[in-house]
Amino acid sequence: MANHQRILEFENGFNFRDLGGYRTTNGKSLKWNNLVRSAHLSYFTHAEQRKLYGYGIRTIIDFRSTSEVALYPDQLTSFMNYIRIPVFDNDLTESNISVTEARKSFSKDSQAGLNRMMEVYCQFVTDEKAQEAFHTFIKKLCLHSAQGGVLFHCSAGKDRTGLGAIYLLNLLQVPADIIYQDYILTNKASTKMIKERLRYAVKNDLGDNYLHSIYDLSTANRCYYDQAISLINNKYGGMTSYLKDVLQISNSMVEQLRYLYLTK
């Protein structure tokens, strides 16, 4: 049996995770080397590009806005198929916010970062552009598997990527507790990045309010997850209804996803 790893290590990237091996409610499991989620790939070396290609990834789906991509473009081998599906027109998750802008927004209130993220998770669910983006994401997954594995990402690989994974894993019939565990695994897979942001804040004496907010902006949080799920349940009648009626995921798309990404 192959020795598969959930968290994939890249020196110049973080939060890389293979979704393979997750068990479904009907006894199947997700195939390895087919679905990978991550943060951005803008610092990848040629060796890391080749490593990702060698892992079987052939398609990259990027959830970032135009401005984010302009600042930090993915570094990819020419053999990769690159698809951009912006969830928002701007980076509402503040993943790439400058220290100057962050101090203006998050130094006066220790709850500012938490409150921002709670608002953003509402927008993930209710914003029409976000809904359209996640529909397109699922549609692309149905079309591109034959060309190899798919990696999907945003800037930090936790919020836009996290919602995409939540929807995808639900469609593949992964149990809710496993879906949450995958969501929160961001914090372990992003430890180095989180510590660097906090260390910078302490070293430069940016204050406790800023420190709390940066932590909340940089981590996955149970209350963010619950915010999205509760809104889906209370406003749209549950995940099944939301995926079918709001994201417009057809039965044929669901069947195709399960055929492509689950063990037989």
ZATI-742057 format. One record per atom (N, C-alpha, C, O, CB): x, y, z. Coordinates in steps of 0.02 Angstrom, whole numbers, padded with zeros to 5 digits, always signed. Glycine has a CB too. Example, Ala and Ser with C-alpha at 12.3 -4.5 7.8 and 13.67 -1.06 7.14 Angstrom:
! residues 2
+00660-00284+00390/+00615-00225+00390/+00660-00165+00390/+00712-00166+00423/+00565-00224+00452/+00642-00112+00354/+00684-00053+00357/+00645+00002+00394/+00670+00057+00402/+00704-00030+00286/
***
This chain:
! residues 264
+00042-00060+00000/+00000+00000+00000/+00044+00063+00000/+00093+00066+00038/-00048+00000+00062/+00028+00111-00041/+00067+00173-00046/+00063+00212+00020/+00012+00211+00055/+00042+00216-00104/+00119+00245+00035/+00122+00285+00096/+00102+00357+00080/+00146+00399+00067/+00193+00282+00128/+00038+00371+00081/+00014+00437+00062/+00019+00486+00121/+00015+00467+00179/-00059+00433+00038/+00029+00550+00104/+00032+00603+00154/-00024+00652+00143/-00038+00672+00087/+00101+00638+00152/-00056+00673+00198/-00109+00723+00194/-00079+00792+00179/-00099+00825+00132/-00150+00724+00259/-00031+00812+00221/+00001+00878+00213/+00064+00869+00170/+00107+00828+00185/+00020+00909+00282/+00067+00907+00116/+00124+00904+00070/+00172+00961+00085/+00151+01018+00094/+00099+00908-00004/+00236+00945+00088/+00286+00995+00107/+00319+01027+00047/+00345+00994+00002/+00339+00962+00151/+00316+01094+00046/+00351+01134-00004/+00386+01191+00033/+00355+01226+00072/+00302+01161-00059/+00451+01199+00020/+00490+01249+00056/+00463+01319+00045/+00463+01361+00090/+00564+01246+00034/+00440+01333-00016/+00418+01400-00034/+00342+01405-00043/+00317+01446-00081/+00452+01422-00098/+00306+01364-00007/+00233+01366-00007/+00207+01336+00058/+00245+01305+00095/+00204+01328-00068/+00143+01346+00071/+00115+01319+00133/+00042+01299+00122/+00010+01317+00073/+00120+01371+00190/+00017+01261+00170/-00053+01238+00171/-00070+01195+00110/-00125+01200+00083/-00099+01298+00174/-00024+01152+00090/-00035+01105+00035/-00062+01040+00065/-00031+01010+00108/+00030+01092-00005/-00121+01019+00041/-00152+00959+00068/-00188+00919+00015/-00226+00945-00026/-00201+00978+00123/-00174+00855+00015/-00209+00808-00029/-00274+00787+00005/-00274+00768+00063/-00165+00746-00046/-00329+00791-00032/-00394+00771-00005/-00406+00695-00011/-00459+00670+00009/-00450+00808-00040/-00358+00660-00038/-00366+00588-00047/-00373+00551+00019/-00348+00573+00071/-00307+00561-00084/-00408+00495+00017/-00414+00452+00075/-00473+00466+00120/-00490+00424+00162/-00354+00457+00115/-00505+00524+00113/-00564+00537+00154/-00619+00487+00136/-00634+00477+00078/-00589+00611+00144/-00647+00456+00187/-00700+00406+00177/-00768+00441+00168/-00780+00494+00197/-00703+00358+00236/-00810+00411+00128/-00877+00437+00117/-00928+00398+00157/-00912+00345+00186/-00895+00436+00042/-00989+00423+00159/-01041+00390+00198/-01062+00323+00169/-01094+00282+00203/-01102+00435+00204/-01045+00311+00105/-01064+00247+00074/-01004+00200+00066/-01007+00153+00026/-01096+00259+00006/-00951+00213+00104/-00895+00166+00106/-00841+00174+00054/-00794+00135+00053/-00921+00100+00100/-00847+00224+00011/-00795+00237-00038/-00744+00287-00007/-00752+00307+00051/-00825+00266-00104/-00694+00306-00046/-00647+00356-00022/-00622+00397-00080/-00626+00376-00138/-00588+00322+00015/-00596+00457-00066/-00570+00500-00118/-00503+00474-00142/-00462+00451-00103/-00563+00573-00092/-00493+00477-00207/-00430+00456-00237/-00374+00504-00217/-00384+00564-00212/-00436+00451-00314/-00314+00476-00207/-00256+00517-00194/-00229+00546-00259/-00241+00520-00314/-00201+00475-00159/-00192+00602-00253/-00158+00635-00309/-00207+00664-00360/-00187+00680-00417/-00112+00586-00343/-00270+00671-00341/-00321+00697-00387/-00346+00766-00367/-00361+00807-00410/-00379+00650-00392/-00352+00779-00302/-00378+00842-00277/-00332+00868-00222/-00326+00837-00170/-00451+00834-00251/-00301+00925-00235/-00256+00956-00187/-00278+01028-00176/-00296+01062-00223/-00182+00953-00212/-00276+01050-00113/-00292+01120-00096/-00229+01152-00067/-00187+01118-00037/-00351+01124-00046/-00223+01218-00076/-00161+01250-00052/-00168+01326-00048/-00220+01354-00066/-00103+01232-00099/-00115+01358-00025/-00106+01430-00030/-00076+01445-00099/-00070+01401-00141/-00061+01457+00028/-00058+01508-00110/-00033+01529-00176/+00034+01496-00193/+00067+01467-00149/-00024+01606-00177/+00052+01499-00256/+00112+01466-00281/+00162+01517-00308/+00202+01501-00352/+00094+01416-00336/+00161+01578-00282/+00199+01632-00312/+00274+01630-00299/+00312+01663-00333/+00172+01698-00289/+00295+01590-00249/+00367+01586-00234/+00397+01519-00255/+00453+01503-00235/+00378+01597-00159/+00361+01481-00293/+00385+01415-00313/+00448+01419-00356/+00453+01461-00401/+00331+01378-00352/+00497+01376-00341/+00556+01369-00382/+00540+01321-00440/+00488+01289-00441/+00616+01343-00340/+00586+01318-00488/+00576+01270-00543/+00573+01199-00517/+00534+01158-00542/+00634+01277-00595/+00613+01184-00466/+00613+01117-00437/+00545+01101-00406/+00521+01044-00411/+00669+01109-00385/+00515+01150-00373/+00450+01139-00342/+00394+01133-00395/+00346+01096-00386/+00433+01196-00294/+00401+01170-00449/+00354+01163-00504/+00357+01092-00532/+00305+01062-00546/+00369+01214-00560/+00417+01066-00540/+00425+00998-00565/+00399+00947-00515/+00369+00896-00534/+00499+00984-00582/+00409+00961-00451/+00385+00916-00398/+00309+00911-00401/+00280+00857-00395/+00408+00940-00329/+00276+00969-00408/+00203+00970-00412/+00178+00932-00473/+00129+00895-00470/+00177+01042-00412/+00213+00942-00529/+00195+00906-00590/+00205+00831-00581/+00164+00791-00602/+00237+00932-00650/+00260+00813-00549/+00274+00743-00536/+00223+00711-00489/+00213+00650-00490/+00342+00735-00507/+00191+00752-00448/+00139+00727-00403/+00075+00710-00440/+00030+00677-00414/+00125+00778-00348/+00071+00733-00502/+00013+00717-00543/-00033+00775-00557/-00084+00767-00591/-00026+00663-00511/-00016+00834-00532/-00059+00893-00542/-00050+00920-00612/+00007+00931-00635/-00044+00948-00489/-00105+00930-00646/-00103+00957-00714/-00145+01021-00722/-00135+01059-00769/-00128+00905-00763/-00191+01033-00676/-00235+01091-00680/-00232+01131-00615/-00237+01102-00561/-00308+01070-00696/-00223+01196-00621/-00223+01242-00564/-00285+01286-00568/-00296+01318-00620/-00158+01285-00561/-00325+01288-00515/-00382+01333-00511/-00367+01385-00458/-00355+01368-00400/-00449+01294-00495/-00368+01448-00477/-00348+01504-00435/-00410+01547-00419/-00441+01575-00464/-00293+01547-00469/-00427+01551-00354/-00486+01588-00333/-00472+01663-00320/-00518+01699-00301/-00514+01557-00270/-00411+01686-00331/-00393+01754-00312/-00418+01807-00361/-00435+01792-00418/-00318+01759-00305/-00419+01868-00336/-00440+01925-00377/-00385+01946-00425/-00328+01923-00419/-00460+01985-00332/-00402+01989-00473/-00353+02013-00521/-00294+02047-00488/-00237+02036-00506/-00385+02060-00571/-00308+02090-00438/-00255+02126-00404/-00208+02080-00365/-00148+02091-00364/-00284+02178-00357/-00236+02028-00335/-00194+01979-00298/-00148+01942-00346/-00089+01933-00331/-00238+01929-00260/-00175+01921-00402/-00135+01884-00451/-00080+01929-00480/-00025+01905-00493/-00180+01857-00507/-00095+01993-00491/-00045+02039-00517/+00013+02047-00469/+00071+02052-00490/-00077+02107-00532/-00002+02049-00404/+00050+02057-00354/+00090+01993-00344/+00151+01995-00337/+00019+02078-00288/+00055+01937-00344/+00087+01873-00328/+00066+01820-00379/+00027+01775-00361/+00070+01851-00256/+00090+01823-00440/+00071+01774-00490/+00099+01704-00474/+00155+01698-00449/+00094+01795-00560/+00059+01653-00488/+00083+01584-00479/+00143+01571-00525/+00145+01595-00582/+00026+01534-00494/+00191+01534-00499/+00248+01512-00539/+00237+01439-00559/+00241+01394-00518/+00316+01521-00499/+00221+01429-00623/+00200+01363-00646/+00238+01341-00708/+00258+01382-00749/+00126+01363-00660/+00248+01276-00713/+00276+01248-00774/+00227+01259-00832/+00166+01261-00821/+00292+01173-00766/+00252+01265-00891/+00210+01277-00950/+00164+01218-00965/+00117+01225-01004/+00252+01292-01011/+00176+01161-00933/+00134+01103-00944/+00071+01104-00902/+00027+01061-00910/+00174+01040-00929/+00065+01153-00857/+00006+01158-00815/-00050+01196-00850/-00037+01244-00886/+00024+01192-00748/-00111+01175-00838/-00171+01210-00862/-00194+01257-00807/-00214+01234-00753/-00228+01160-00884/-00192+01322-00819/-00208+01372-00767/-00277+01402-00780/-00291+01428-00834/-00155+01427-00765/-00321+01399-00729/-00389+01426-00734/-00400+01473-00675/-00390+01454-00617/-00442+01368-00734/-00420+01534-00690/-00434+01582-00635/-00509+01591-00628/-00544+01607-00676/-00399+01650-00648/-00534+01581-00566/-00605+01589-00551/-00610+01635-00490/-00616+01609-00434/-00640+01520-00538/-00607+01701-00499/-00608+01745-00440/-00674+01741-00402/-00728+01749-00431/-00596+01817-00462/-00670+01729-00337/-00729+01726-00295/-00756+01796-00282/-00817+01806-00281/-00714+01690-00229/-00711+01843-00271/-00729+01914-00261/-00687+01956-00307/-00635+01934-00332/-00720+01935-00186/-00708+02018-00318/-00668+02064-00358/-00607+02090-00321/-00558+02110-00351/-00711+02123-00380/-00611+02089-00254/-00555+02110-00212/-00543+02057-00158/-00586+02014-00146/-00569+02179-00180/-00485+02061-00125/-00469+02013-00072/-00502+02034-00007/-00471+02071+00033/-00392+02007-00063/-00563+02013+00005/-00599+02031+00065/-00571+01996+00127/-00585+02017+00183/-00672+02014+00058/-00532+01942+00118/-00505+01905+00175/-00441+01937+00202/-00414+01914+00252/-00492+01834+00155/-00417+01989+00169/-00357+02026+00191/-00295+01982+00195/-00252+01994+00237/-00370+02057+00259/-00290+01932+00153/-00232+01887+00154/-00167+01922+00135/-00114+01904+00158/-00244+01828+00108/-00173+01974+00093/-00113+02008+00069/-00109+02081+00093/-00074+02121+00064/-00110+02006-00007/-00145+02096+00146/-00147+02165+00170/-00078+02188+00194/-00042+02149+00226/-00199+02172+00227/-00060+02250+00179/+00003+02277+00201/+00000+02293+00275/-00055+02302+00303/+00023+02339+00161/+00058+02298+00307/+00059+02315+00379/+00029+02383+00390/-00007+02393+00439/+00131+02313+00405/+00043+02431+00345/+00016+02499+00353/-00060+02498+00352/-00093+02529+00395/+00042+02545+00298/-00089+02463+00304/-00162+02460+00299/-00191+02420+00357/-00244+02437+00383/-00183+02428+00233/-00157+02368+00377/-00182+02327+00433/-00183+02367+00498/-00230+02360+00537/-00138+02265+00442/-00133+02408+00508/-00131+02449+00570/-00190+02498+00571/-00218+02511+00624/-00064+02487+00575/-00207+02526+00513/-00263+02572+00510/-00329+02537+00527/-00372+02564+00561/-00268+02604+00440/-00335+02476+00502/-00399+02440+00509/-00406+02400+00572/-00462+02390+00597/-00408+02395+00451/-00351+02376+00600/-00356+02326+00653/-00319+02341+00718/-00313+02298+00761/-00330+02262+00627/-00295+02403+00726/-00258+02419+00787/-00302+02448+00842/-00281+02452+00900/-00204+02468+00772/-00363+02468+00826/-00405+02501+00875/-00450+02453+00913/-00475+02469+00967/-00447+02554+00842/-00462+02394+00884/-00510+02347+00913/-00484+02276+00906/-00469+02254+00850/-00580+02354+00878/-00477+02241+00961/-00449+02173+00960/-00495+02124+00923/-00474+02070+00902/-00437+02148+01030/-00560+02143+00916/-00608+02099+00882/-00617+02116+00808/-00658+02085+00774/-00675+02104+00917/-00578+02165+00784/-00588+02188+00715/-00575+02133+00664/-00612+02126+00616/-00543+02248+00701/-00522+02095+00674/-00506+02041+00627/-00559+01987+00628/-00580+01962+00576/-00439+02011+00644/-00581+01968+00688/-00633+01917+00695/-00698+01940+00662/-00730+01903+00626/-00646+01902+00770/-00717+02003+00675/-00778+02030+00646/-00775+02032+00570/-00824+02017+00536/-00793+02099+00673/-00716+02050+00543/-00708+02052+00470/-00719+01983+00441/-00754+01975+00391/-00638+02079+00451/-00689+01933+00472/-00695+01865+00445/-00767+01839+00450/-00790+01804+00405/-00648+01818+00481/-00802+01855+00503/-00871+01834+00510/-00914+01864+00454/-00958+01831+00427/-00900+01854+00579/-00900+01927+00437/-00936+01960+00382/-00920+01927+00315/-00964+01916+00274/-00919+02035+00380/-00856+01912+00305/-00835+01882+00242/-00867+01814+00232/-00886+01797+00176/-00758+01876+00240/-00872+01774+00285/-00902+01708+00278/-00977+01713+00261/-01004+01668+00228/-00893+01668+00342/-01010+01766+00283/-01078+01778+00260/-01080+01792+00186/-01122+01766+00149/-01110+01836+00299/-01032+01832+00163/-01030+01850+00092/-01014+01789+00048/-01039+01784-00008/-00979+01904+00081/-00971+01744+00073/-00958+01683+00036/-01022+01648+00017/-01029+01622-00039/-00913+01636+00076/-01069+01647+00064/-01131+01609+00055/-01183+01647+00014/-01218+01618-00026/-01160+01590+00122/-01188+01713+00026/-01243+01752-00003/-01226+01792-00066/-01271+01809-00104/-01269+01799+00049/-01163+01807-00077/-01143+01848-00134/-01151+01810-00200/-01127+01754-00206/-01070+01872-00125/-01184+01841-00247/-01198+01807-00311/-01135+01791-00350/-01131+01739-00382/-01244+01850-00353/-01085+01835-00348/-01023+01822-00383/-00987+01762-00352/-00960+01720-00388/-00976+01884-00381/-00988+01758-00286/-00958+01700-00253/-00995+01636-00270/-00964+01584-00283/-00957+01710-00176/-01061+01639-00271/-01101+01580-00289/-01084+01557-00360/-01076+01497-00372/-01176+01596-00283/-01080+01605-00405/-01064+01588-00475/-00994+01557-00480/-00983+01510-00518/-01069+01650-00519/-00947+01585-00441/-00878+01559-00443/-00875+01487-00419/-00841+01446-00449/-00833+01604-00400/-00910+01472-00364/-00907+01404-00338/-00944+01355-00384/-00926+01296-00388/-00937+01402-00268/-00996+01379-00419/-01028+01337-00469/-00978+01320-00525/-00972+01263-00546/-01091+01373-00499/-00943+01371-00548/-00894+01361-00601/-00838+01314-00579/-00814+01273-00618/-00864+01428-00623/-00817+01321-00516/-00766+01278-00488/-00786+01204-00493/-00747+01163-00517/-00753+01296-00415/-00846+01189-00471/-00870+01119-00474/-00876+01096-00546/-00859+01039-00562/-00938+01112-00438/-00900+01140-00589/-00906+01123-00660/-00838+01106-00691/-00832+01058-00728/-00939+01180-00698/-00788+01147-00674/-00721+01134-00701/-00692+01068-00676/-00658+01033-00713/-00674+01192-00682/-00706+01052-00613/-00683+00988-00586/-00711+00929-00625/-00679+00878-00634/-00701+00982-00512/-00772+00937-00648/-00804+00884-00687/-00771+00876-00755/-00772+00821-00784/-00878+00899-00696/-00741+00929-00781/-00715+00929-00849/-00640+00913-00854/-00617+00890-00906/-00728+00994-00881/-00602+00926-00801/-00530+00926-00808/-00494+00866-00777/-00433+00860-00783/-00503+00986-00777/-00530+00821-00745/-00496+00765-00712/-00459+00720-00761/-00406+00693-00744/-00546+00724-00675/-00485+00713-00821/-00453+00669-00869/-00382+00693-00886/-00341+00654-00910/-00495+00665-00933/-00368+00757-00874/-00302+00785-00889/-00254+00779-00830/-00198+00804-00833/-00309+00858-00909/-00275+00746-00777/-00233+00738-00718/-00264+00769-00657/-00322+00789-00658/-00165+00769-00731/-00225+00773-00603/-00249+00800-00540/-00261+00875-00543/-00233+00910-00586/-00202+00784-00485/-00303+00899-00497/-00321+00970-00493/-00298+00998-00426/-00311+00968-00374/-00397+00980-00503/-00265+01055-00427/-00249+01093-00366/-00290+01157-00367/-00289+01194-00417/-00173+01108-00361/-00325+01172-00312/-00362+01235-00308/-00337+01274-00249/-00321+01247-00196/-00439+01222-00302/-00335+01341-00258/-00304+01382-00205/-00329+01454-00209/-00358+01476-00258/-00228+01381-00211/-00316+01491-00154/-00325+01563-00153/-00259+01593-00129/-00206+01572-00154/-00385+01585-00105/-00259+01639-00082/-00196+01667-00058/-00167+01625+00000/-00110+01603-00003/-00205+01739-00035/-00207+01616+00052/-00185+01577+00109/-00210+01505+00108/-00188+01464+00148/-00207+01610+00173/-00256+01490+00063/-00282+01422+00058/-00329+01402+00113/-00337+01343+00128/-00226+01374+00056/-00362+01451+00145/-00404+01433+00203/-00476+01455+00196/-00521+01419+00220/-00375+01462+00264/-00491+01512+00167/-00559+01538+00166/-00596+01523+00101/-00643+01484+00100/-00558+01613+00178/-00575+01554+00046/-00606+01538-00018/-00594+01465-00037/-00639+01430-00059/-00578+01585-00074/-00532+01444-00026/-00516+01373-00038/-00554+01329+00011/-00577+01275-00007/-00441+01361-00031/-00561+01352+00073/-00597+01314+00124/-00669+01303+00106/-00696+01248+00114/-00592+01348+00190/-00703+01356+00082/-00773+01349+00062/-00779+01304+00001/-00825+01262-00003/-00804+01418+00047/-00733+01311-00046/-00734+01267-00104/-00728+01194-00084/-00763+01150-00111/-00679+01285-00152/-00684+01180-00036/-00675+01112-00012/-00737+01087+00026/-00756+01029+00019/-00614+01107+00034/-00768+01131+00065/-00828+01112+00102/-00883+01090+00053/-00915+01038+00063/-00854+01171+00145/-00894+01129+00001/-00945+01112-00049/-00927+01047-00084/-00969+01003-00093/-00954+01169-00100/-00865+01042-00105/-00842+00983-00142/-00849+00919-00100/-00875+00869-00124/-00770+00992-00164/-00826+00922-00038/-00828+00862+00005/-00900+00843+00021/-00915+00784+00028/-00789+00875+00069/-00944+00892+00028/-01015+00876+00037/-01043+00840-00023/-01079+00790-00016/-01056+00940+00051/-01026+00863-00082/-01050+00831-00143/-01024+00760-00150/-01056+00717-00180/-01030+00872-00204/-00964+00748-00123/-00934+00681-00126/-00955+00638-00067/-00930+00582-00060/-00859+00687-00128/-01001+00662-00026/-01031+00625+00030/-00981+00609+00086/-00984+00556+00117/-01060+00560+00003/-00936+00655+00099/-00891+00649+00156/-00929+00672+00218/-00963+00723+00215/-00825+00690+00146/-00925+00637+00275/-00962+00656+00335/-00943+00725+00360/-00886+00748+00350/-00950+00605+00390/-00991+00759+00392/-00982+00828+00414/-00922+00836+00461/-00887+00886+00457/-01045+00852+00448/-00911+00788+00506/-00856+00795+00554/-00788+00792+00518/-00741+00825+00539/-00860+00740+00607/-00784+00752+00466/-00721+00749+00427/-00711+00813+00387/-00655+00837+00380/-00722+00688+00380/-00766+00840+00361/-00761+00903+00323/-00736+00959+00369/-00694+00999+00348/-00830+00922+00293/-00761+00961+00430/-00736+01012+00476/-00662+01000+00493/-00623+01048+00496/-00778+01013+00541/-00643+00938+00504/-00573+00923+00520/-00527+00945+00463/-00472+00970+00475/-00565+00848+00533/-00550+00936+00401/-00510+00959+00344/-00505+01035+00345/-00451+01063+00332/-00541+00935+00278/-00560+01069+00360/-00560+01142+00362/-00510+01168+00414/-00470+01212+00398/-00630+01169+00378/-00511+01141+00474/-00471+01167+00529/-00397+01146+00523/-00354+01174+00557/-00499+01144+00596/-00383+01096+00481/-00315+01073+00471/-00270+01127+00442/-00209+01123+00444/-00314+01012+00426/-00301+01179+00414/-00264+01237+00390/-00216+01262+00443/-00159+01280+00427/-00312+01293+00371/-00237+01264+00506/-00195+01293+00558/-00130+01254+00568/-00078+01283+00581/-00233+01296+00624/-00134+01188+00563/-00073+01147+00568/-00030+01154+00506/+00031+01158+00510/-00092+01073+00579/-00062+01156+00448/-00026+01159+00384/+00002+01229+00369/+00040+01237+00322/-00071+01137+00327/-00019+01278+00409/+00004+01348+00399/+00042+01374+00459/+00050+01435+00466/-00056+01393+00384/+00066+01330+00502/+00097+01351+00564/+00154+01401+00554/+00158+01451+00589/+00124+01290+00601/+00197+01387+00506/+00255+01431+00494/+00233+01501+00475/+00259+01550+00501/+00299+01401+00440/+00185+01506+00429/+00161+01571+00406/+00128+01609+00463/+00140+01669+00472/+00112+01563+00349/+00086+01575+00502/+00051+01608+00558/+00101+01634+00609/+00096+01691+00631/+00002+01558+00592/+00151+01594+00626/+00201+01615+00675/+00241+01674+00650/+00259+01718+00688/+00248+01557+00691/+00257+01675+00585/+00295+01730+00556/+00256+01796+00561/+00285+01848+00578/+00312+01716+00483/+00191+01794+00548/+00151+01855+00551/+00145+01880+00623/+00148+01940+00636/+00081+01842+00523/+00137+01834+00670/+00132+01853+00740/+00199+01878+00767/+00202+01927+00804/+00107+01794+00783/+00253+01845+00747/+00319+01865+00769/+00336+01935+00744/+00365+01975+00781/+00373+01815+00743/+00316+01951+00683/+00328+02018+00656/+00290+02070+00696/+00317+02124+00711/+00306+02021+00582/+00228+02055+00715/+00188+02102+00754/+00219+02115+00822/+00220+02172+00845/+00117+02076+00762/+00244+02063+00854/+00275+02070+00920/+00341+02108+00914/+00354+02154+00953/+00287+02001+00953/+00382+02090+00866/+00447+02121+00857/+00441+02196+00844/+00483+02235+00868/+00485+02088+00799/+00390+02216+00808/+00381+02286+00790/+00333+02323+00836/+00312+02379+00822/+00358+02292+00719/+00315+02290+00892/+00274+02320+00944/+00211+02352+00915/+00196+02411+00927/+00315+02373+00982/+00174+02312+00877/+00114+02338+00843/+00052+02336+00887/-00002+02359+00867/+00101+02297+00781/+00058+02310+00948/+00003+02313+00996/-00039+02251+00999/-00042+02211+00952/-00041+02371+00979/-00072+02242+01056/-00112+02182+01068/-00173+02178+01022/-00190+02124+00998/-00135+02180+01140/-00205+02235+01008/-00264+02234+00964/-00245+02209+00895/-00280+02167+00866/-00295+02304+00959/-00190+02235+00869/-00165+02213+00804/-00148+02139+00805/-00164+02102+00759/-00103+02255+00783/-00114+02118+00858/-00093+02048+00864/-00153+02001+00863/-00153+01950+00828/-00053+02038+00929/-00205+02018+00901/-00266+01977+00902/-00299+01975+00833/-00320+01922+00810/-00316+02004+00954/-00302+02033+00801/-00335+02035+00736/-00297+01997+00683/-00327+01961+00642/-00344+02107+00714/-00231+02003+00683/-00191+01967+00634/-00197+01892+00644/-00199+01854+00596/-00117+01988+00638/-00200+01871+00707/-00210+01799+00721/-00277+01776+00692/-00281+01723+00660/-00207+01785+00797/-00330+01815+00703/-00396+01796+00679/-00400+01797+00603/-00437+01757+00573/-00449+01843+00708/-00363+01841+00571/-00361+01844+00498/-00321+01787+00468/-00332+01768+00410/-00333+01911+00475/-00273+01761+00506/-00226+01712+00480/-00245+01640+00492/-00213+01595+00465/-00159+01725+00510/-00296+01628+00533/-00313+01560+00553/-00383+01540+00533/-00427+01582+00522/-00305+01552+00628/-00394+01475+00527/-00461+01448+00521/-00492+01445+00591/-00456+01435+00640/-00461+01377+00487/-00557+01455+00595/-00589+01461+00660/-00657+01426+00658/-00694+01432+00609/-00598+01536+00681/-00673+01390+00711/-00737+01355+00714/-00795+01402+00703/-00845+01384+00671/-00744+01319+00781/-00790+01464+00729/-00847+01509+00722/-00856+01533+00650/-00912+01549+00631/-00838+01569+00769/-00802+01536+00611/-00809+01554+00540/-00847+01498+00503/-00894+01510+00465/-00740+01566+00507/-00825+01438+00516/-00856+01379+00486/-00930+01376+00504/-00973+01366+00461/-00821+01314+00509/-00945+01385+00569/-01015+01382+00592/-01056+01439+00562/-01115+01430+00549/-01018+01385+00668/-01024+01497+00551/-01060+01553+00521/-01086+01534+00452/-01145+01547+00437/-01013+01614+00516/-01044+01504+00412/-01064+01484+00344/-01117+01429+00346/-01168+01433+00311/-01004+01461+00304/-01105+01378+00386/-01151+01321+00388/-01219+01342+00416/-01271+01320+00391/-01122+01264+00431/-01219+01383+00469/-01283+01405+00498/-01323+01447+00449/-01384+01440+00445/-01269+01446+00562/-01289+01489+00411/-01323+01531+00362/-01353+01487+00306/-01409+01498+00284/-01275+01583+00332/-01314+01438+00284/-01339+01391+00233/-01401+01354+00259/-01449+01345+00222/-01285+01341+00213/-01398+01333+00321/-01455+01295+00350/-01516+01339+00361/-01572+01319+00344/-01434+01264+00417/-01506+01399+00388/-01562+01441+00408/-01592+01480+00350/-01653+01492+00348/-01540+01489+00461/-01551+01501+00302/-01576+01543+00247/-01595+01502+00186/-01639+01521+00148/-01523+01594+00228/-01561+01446+00176/-01570+01409+00113/-01596+01338+00123/-01604+01301+00075/-01505+01406+00076/-01610+01318+00185/-01640+01253+00197/-01592+01195+00201/-01613+01137+00197/-01688+01239+00144/-01527+01209+00208/-01478+01155+00216/-01430+01150+00158/-01441+01179+00105/-01514+01090+00225/-01377+01112+00168/-01324+01106+00119/-01348+01076+00053/-01330+01100+00000/-01267+01066+00146/-01388+01024+00057/-01412+00991-00004/-01451+01040-00048/-01441+01043-00108/-01456+00931+00013/-01497+01078-00017/-01536+01127-00054/-01492+01183-00081/-01501+01205-00137/-01591+01157-00010/-01444+01204-00041/-01400+01258-00062/-01359+01238-00124/-01355+01275-00172/-01353+01279-00004/-01330+01179-00121/-01290+01156-00177/-01331+01148-00241/-01308+01164-00295/-01256+01090-00159/-01392+01123-00233/-01434+01110-00292/-01467+01174-00318/-01464+01188-00378/-01488+01060-00274/-01497+01213-00273/-01538+01270-00294/-01500+01335-00301/-01518+01377-00343/-01595+01278-00246/-01449+01345-00260/-01412+01408-00262/-01349+01402-00305/-01337+01443-00349/-01392+01429-00190/-01309+01352-00291/-01249+01342-00333/-01264+01308-00399/-01221+01303-00442/-01197+01302-00294/-01326+01283-00406/-01348+01254-00469/-01305+01194-00490/-01285+01187-00548/-01347+01307-00525/-01291+01151-00441/-01254+01090-00455/-01305+01035-00475/-01345+01014-00433/-01211+01067-00394/-01303+01014-00536/-01351+00966-00562/-01335+00895-00539/-01279+00881-00517/-01355+00969-00638/-01384+00851-00545/-01373+00781-00528/-01319+00749-00572/-01280+00708-00548/-01439+00741-00535/-01317+00769-00635/-01266+00741-00679/-01196+00764-00659/-01148+00726-00666/-01281+00761-00752/-01190+00826-00635/-01125+00850-00611/-01103+00811-00549/-01045+00792-00543/-01128+00925-00595/-01150+00798-00504/-01135+00760-00444/-01112+00689-00462/-01063+00664-00435/-01197+00757-00397/-01148+00658-00508/-01130+00590-00530/-01060+00589-00561/-01021+00543-00549/-01182+00563-00580/-01045+00640-00601/-00980+00644-00633/-00924+00654-00581/-00872+00622-00586/-00978+00701-00684/-00935+00697-00532/-00886+00707-00479/-00871+00642-00443/-00812+00625-00433/-00911+00760-00429/-00923+00607-00425/-00914+00545-00387/-00880+00491-00430/-00841+00451-00405/-00981+00519-00361/-00896+00491-00494/-00864+00443-00539/-00789+00457-00546/-00748+00411-00547/-00898+00445-00608/-00772+00521-00551/-00702+00540-00564/-00657+00536-00503/-00599+00517-00508/-00700+00609-00592/-00684+00555-00445/-00640+00567-00387/-00647+00517-00330/-00609+00521-00282/-00653+00635-00361/-00694+00470-00335/-00702+00420-00283/-00677+00352-00308/-00681+00336-00367/-00775+00415-00261/-00653+00311-00261/-00634+00243-00278/-00695+00204-00299/-00750+00217-00275/-00598+00209-00219/-00686+00157-00342/-00743+00117-00368/-00767+00067-00316/-00814+00029-00328/-00724+00082-00433/
***
